[in-house]
Amino acid sequence: MSLGVTHFVFLFATVLLALLLGARAGRRARTAEGFSLGGRASGAGVVAGGIAGTVIGGAATIGTAQLACTVGLSGWWFTLGSGLGFLLIGTFYARPLRHSGLETVSQYLALNYGRAAGPIASLASSLGILFSAVASALAAIPMVGAMTGLSSAASAATIVALVVAMVLWGGLRAAGVAGLFKMAVLWTTLFAAGGVAAFTLAEMPDFAQRFPPTPWFSLFGRGVGQTLGNVVSLIVGIVCTQTYIQALYAASDSRTAAIGAYTAAAITIPVGLPSVAVGMAMRVLHPEIPPILALPAFIAEHLPAPVAGVALGGLMLSVVGSIAGLTLGIGTMISRDIGQAVLGLSQDRHILLLNRATVLAVTGIAAWIAVTHLDSYVLDWNYMSMALRGAGLFLPLSLAVFAPRRLPPAWGVASMALATLAAVASRLVFQLPVNPLFVGVGVSAAMVAAGLVAARLSPRVPGNP
């Protein structure tokens, strides 16, 4: 990528402005709760910014364009499925979760299934979220290297430094305000790039020959089975993700939490389409360019330098903001569900320190994993992430929300632990040719069904109200 001084000036100005806005918004994060929940006073805009600012990262932009270079419209599923997940959260989960007044998904599960549920849920969810952070790092490292000439390791270190600058001191409110700014930048510049790409495609005389309807304009271009598995993984994983639930907990009230989720869905669903158009255009214009660089390279070449600089800054923010939001979710769970509940940390400053240290450590781990897997598809990491985080938690969480205390605690804990182990083993150990979500949910459903039957047959099962 050939960038001039104008590109870099507007790129740096965009990133710097976002960091300053986040720092200003998060300057009062002096307590653990202020860091993780922004004082539970966030409006719908900040809630939506925290949610959309996290999900619209490298996967939703750069990763979508990467996949669209190969399969076309099917690359849209990540933002489309994510938006459907937020609609589900806003309709059914936002009010009861926010009304609980808790801080983590694990705490909500522990409230229904006992103390043992908290650490298990926290570790299971953290593992899945880590892979999403890897996906965003995978999208960012080649872009930073192409723009600056830095090595992969140095590019990864740059990403880590930007994440630290965005979230380490200001917490959730800083990430939410920076997310709103990022959304404004991305929406404007991405749709400008998408418009240019669409006109470029329309003017190709051999367009129909190059892009037959199947697979290029089919939502199932990767196959019906694989696509449906990925979409279900997205929806289920989003419902169980601490980062998005944390934004709901930070809302000023239940209604605000629901509106924030709906707003995030409206922002997220269409944002993948311009990236799809760019990916398809770059397949023809520059087939020699690695697909992972399709979106930033198109922006640099086909938009005016000032606009391109702002757009590239927006892409950097999309990646950094996504990693920041994801690692903040892990930090909150580890500090509350492990540090406070298991290790017995009681002083607020120690909990806050553990949260910040976790954010830094997880960001570094995600960057290291990304450097060692640079040739993989970004979206595939995200789909696996969603499957692993939802496999063991979705059914117990849904029962806790809609039928509280119906499932005996021992069965709830067993369902979470065994289902998560089954999902992880199916993908990372046995490498089975089946979506790990279905393996995990199958085990979880069996345990839940057995527990409900046991509760019905023996109302006095220990732990069953």
N, C-alpha and C positions, 0 to 999 in steps of 0.2 A: 504494500500500500504506500503510495506516494503522497505524503501530506506536506503542506506548506506552512508557513508561519501563521497565516490566518486561521487555518484549521486548528492549530495547537492553542492559539490565543483564546478562541471561542470554546474549545474543549475544556481547557483549564478553568476558564471563567465559569462555565456551567457547573463543573464539579465543585469548585470552590464555593459558589453560591449555595449549592445544596448542603454542603458541610456546615457553612455558617448558619443557615436556617435551622438545621438540625441541632447545632450546638446551642443556639439561642433558645430553641424550644425545650431542650433537655437540661438547661443549666440548673434547674431546681431539683434534679434527680440526686438528692443527697441521702435517701434512704433506700432500702432494698425494695420496698413496694413502689416507691416513686420511680426507681430505675426500671422495674419490670412492668408496672401497670400505669405509670404516669399519674398516680393519685386517684385513679378511678373517676376521672372527670373529663374524659375525652368525648368530643362531639362525634357525630356521624362521619364527618369528613376525615378526622384523624383516624377513626376506626377503619374506614375504607382505605385510607392511605397506608395504614399498617398492613392490612390484608393484601391489597392489590400490589403495594410496593414490594411485598415479599414474593408473591406468586409470579409477578411479571418480572422475571429476571432473565438470566442467560438462556434458559430453556424456552421461555415464551417468545423470545425475539430471535436471538442468534441460532438456538437449537431448532426452532420452527423453520427458519429459512434453510438450515442445513438439511433437514428431512425433506422439505419441499423440493429441493434439488433432485431428489430421488423418486418421490412418490406424489408430489403435487399437493392437492387439497387435503389429503389425509394428514398433512402436517399441522392442520388447524386444530386437531383434536385436543391438544394440550390446553390451550386457552378456552376452548369451548367446554371441555369437560370440567375444567376448574371452575368456570362460571356456574355450571350446573350444580357443582358441589356447594358453592356459596349460596345459591338460591335455596338449597336444601337446608343448610345451616340456618339461614335467616328465617325460614318458615317454621322449622321444627325444633331447632336446638338452641338458638340464640337466647330466647327468653328464659327457659329453665336454667341454663348454664350461668347467665349473668345474674339471675335472681339468687343463685346460691351464694354469691359473695366470696367465692374462693379465688384461687390464683392459677392453678394448674389443672389439666385434665386428670392427672394422677390423684390429686386431692379429691376430686369428684368421685373417682372410682373407689378410693379408700373410704370415703364416706359411706358407700354402699356395700363394699366387700371386705372392709377391715384394713388394718395398717399394712399388711403384707402386699396388698394390691398396689400401693403407691410406688414403691421402688421398682416392682416388676413392670408396671405400665410406663414409668419414667424411662427405664433402660430400653424397653422395646421401642418406644416412640423415638427416643434419641438416636437409636441406630438407623431407623428409617429416615429421619430428618437429615442425618449426616450425609446420606447419599444424595439428597437434593442439593445440599451445599456443594458436594463434589460436582454435580451437574453444572451448576452456575460457574464454578471455577474452571471447568472444562471449556465453557464458552468464552470465558474472559482471557485465559492465558494466551491462546493463539492471537487474539485481537491485540492485546497489549504488545506482544512480541512483534506482530506485523507493523504496528504503528511506530514503535520505538527502536526496534532492532535488538531488544533485550533477549537474553536466553530465557528458556522456559522457567527455570528456577527463579531468575530475577523478576520475571513477569508475575510469577506466583507471589513472590514477596511483596511486590507492589500492590497486588490485590489485598493481601493480608493487612498491609498498612492502611489502605483506604477503609477497610471494614472497621479497623480499630478507631480511625478518626471519626467514622460515622456514628457508631453505636456504643463504643466502650464506655464513654463518659455520660452520654445523654439517655441511653436506654430506649424504652419503647416509644416515648413521645418524640424523641429525636428521630427515630426511624420512621415514625408515622408522618411527621411534617416533611422530612426529606422525601418520603414516598409520594406525598401529594405533589411536590415540586417535580419529582421525576416523572410522574404520570402526565403532568401538563406538557413537559418537554417531549416525552415519548409519543404521546398522542399526536401532537402537532407534526413532529418530524417524521415519525413512522408512516403516517398516512400520506405525507408529502412524497416520501420515497415510494410508497405503495402505488400512489397515483402515477408517478413517472414510470414505474415498472409495468403497470397495467397498460398504459399507452404504448410502451415499447412492445409488449406482447401483442397488442391489437394490430400493430403495424407490420408484424412479421408476415410476409406473403405465404410462407409454408407453415403457418401456425397449426393448422389442423393435422398436418402430417407429423409435426414434431410432438404435439401434445394430444394424442387421441383421448377420448372421454375416459377410458379405463387404461391406466389407473389415475391419470392426472386430474380428473375432475370428479373422482369418487371419494367419498369420505371413508371408504373401506378399501383403499388402494393397497394396504398392507395385509389384506385378508380380513374376513369378517371375524373369525375367532380371535385373532391377535388384537384387532382393534377394539372389540367389545371388552376383552379382558383388560386392556389398558385403560379404557374409559371407566369401567367399574372400579378399577384400582384407584384412579384419580379421585372419583367421588367419595369412595369409602375412606381413602387416605386423608383427604381434606377434612372430612368430618372429625377425624381423630387427631389432627395435627395441633400441637400445643401452640404454635406460632399464631394460627388463625383464631383459636379459642382464646388465647391470651389477649388479642385485640378486642374480643367481645367482653371479656372480664374488665378491660380498661374503660369501657363505655360508661357514661354517666348514669344510664338506666337501661332496662331491658329493651324498651322501644328503640332507643338510640342504637343499641347493639344490632338489632334486626335491620334497621335502615342502613347501617354501615355495611352489613353483609350484602344487602341487595345492591347498594351502590358499587361495592367491589365487583359484584357479578356483572353489572352493566359496563364497568370499565374494562373488565378482563376479557369477556367473550369476543368482542370484535377485534381486539388488538393483534391477534395472530394472523388475520387476513393480509395485511400489507406485507408481513414477513413471508407469507406463502407466495405472493406475487413476485417479490424480489428474488426468492429462491429459484422460481421457475425461469425468470428472466436471465438470471446469472448462469443458468445451465446452458443457455444459448450464447450469451454474450461472452462469457469467460469460462468455458468448460475446464480450462487448465487450473483454475483457482480451487483450492480445497473447499468443499462445501461449508465447512465451519466458518470460513471467512466471507461467505456470499453476502451477508447483510452489511457488515462494515465496509467491505470493498465497494459495493454498489453505492452506498451513501457517499463515500469519499470521491467517487468518480462522477456520479450523476447529479449531485446536488451542489448548489453554489457553496463556495468555501465557508462563509459564515454559518449558513444553515447546516452544512455537513459537520462543522466543528461542534455546534450545539447538539446535533443528533448523535455524534460519536460520544460526546459527554453524557448524553442521556443513556446510551447503551452501557457505558461504564457504570453509571449510577444504577441502572437496572440490575446489573450483576452484583455490584457491591451491596445495594440495598437488599437484594434477595438473600445473599449470604448473611448479612447482618441480622435480618429478621429471623432467619432459620436458627442461627447460632444463639440468638437471644432466647428463643424458645427452649433450646437445650439447656442453656445456662440457668434459666428460671427453674426448670424441672430438677436439675442436678442440685442446685442450691437449696431448694425447698424440700424436695422429696428424698434426697440423699443426705445433704448437709444438715438440714434442720431436723428431719424426721428420723433419720437413721444414726447420723453421727452426733446428734444432740447439740448442734450449733444454736446458740440462743441470742447472741449479740448481733444486732442489726448490721454492724460494720463487717462482721465476719461473713455473714450471709451475702452481703453485697460484694465483698471481695471474692468469694467463691464464684458468684455469678459472673463477674467480669473475667476472672481467670479461666473459667470454662469457655466463655465466648472466644477468648484469645486462643486457647488450646484447640478447640474444635475447628476454628478457622484455619489454623496451621495444618491440622491433620487433613482437612478436606482439600487444601491446596496441594499437599504432598501426594495424596491419592490421585488427584487430577493430573499432576505432572507425570505420573507413571502409567496413565491410561489415556493419553492424548488422542489416540486414533479411534476412540469409541464414540457412539452416537450419544449426544447430550440427552435427548428425550428418553432414551432407554434407561438411563440412570434414574431419571425422575419417575418413570413408571414403576421401576423396581422399588424405589423409595416409598412411593405411595402404597404399594402392595404390602411391603414389610410392616409399615407403621399401622396399617388398618387391619391386617390379618387377625391379630390377637385381640384388638381393642374394640372393633366396631360393634360386635354383638353385645358384649358386656356393657359398653358405654350406652348403647341405645336402650338396653333394658333398664339401666340405672336412670335414664332420663324419662322413659315412658312407663315403666313398671317398676318403680323403685322398691328394693328389698324383696322382690319376688324370688330372685335366685339366691340360694344359700351362699354365703361368703366363700366357703371352701371351694365350691364348684366354680364360682366366678374367678377366683385366683387361679385355679387349675386350668380353666379355659384360656385365660390370658397367657399363662406361661407355656402350656403345651402347644397352643396354636402358633405363638410366635416362634418357638423352637422348630416346629414343623415347617413353617414358611421359610425361615432362614436356611434350614437344612436342605430343603427342596431346591433352592436356588444356588446357594454358595457351597454346599457339600456334594449333593448328588446331581446337581445341574439337570433336574428333570425338565422335559419339554412341556411344561405346563405352568401357567401363571402362578407364582407363589401365593397370591391372594386366595385363589380357590382352594389350595391345599390348607392354608391356615384357617380360612373361614369354615371349611369343612370340618376340621378338627374342633374348632370353637363351637360350631353348631351342635356337634355330637355331645360335647361336654355340657353345653347349656341345656340341651334337651334332657340329658340324663339328670342334671341337677333339678330341673323343673319337675320331672317325674318323681325324683326322690323327695322333693319338698311336698308334693301332693300326697304321696303315700305315707310319709312320716312327717307330719306337721311339726314335730318336736325335734327335728334334726338340729344338732348343736349349731348355733349361729343363725338359725332360721327364725325370724320373728313370728 
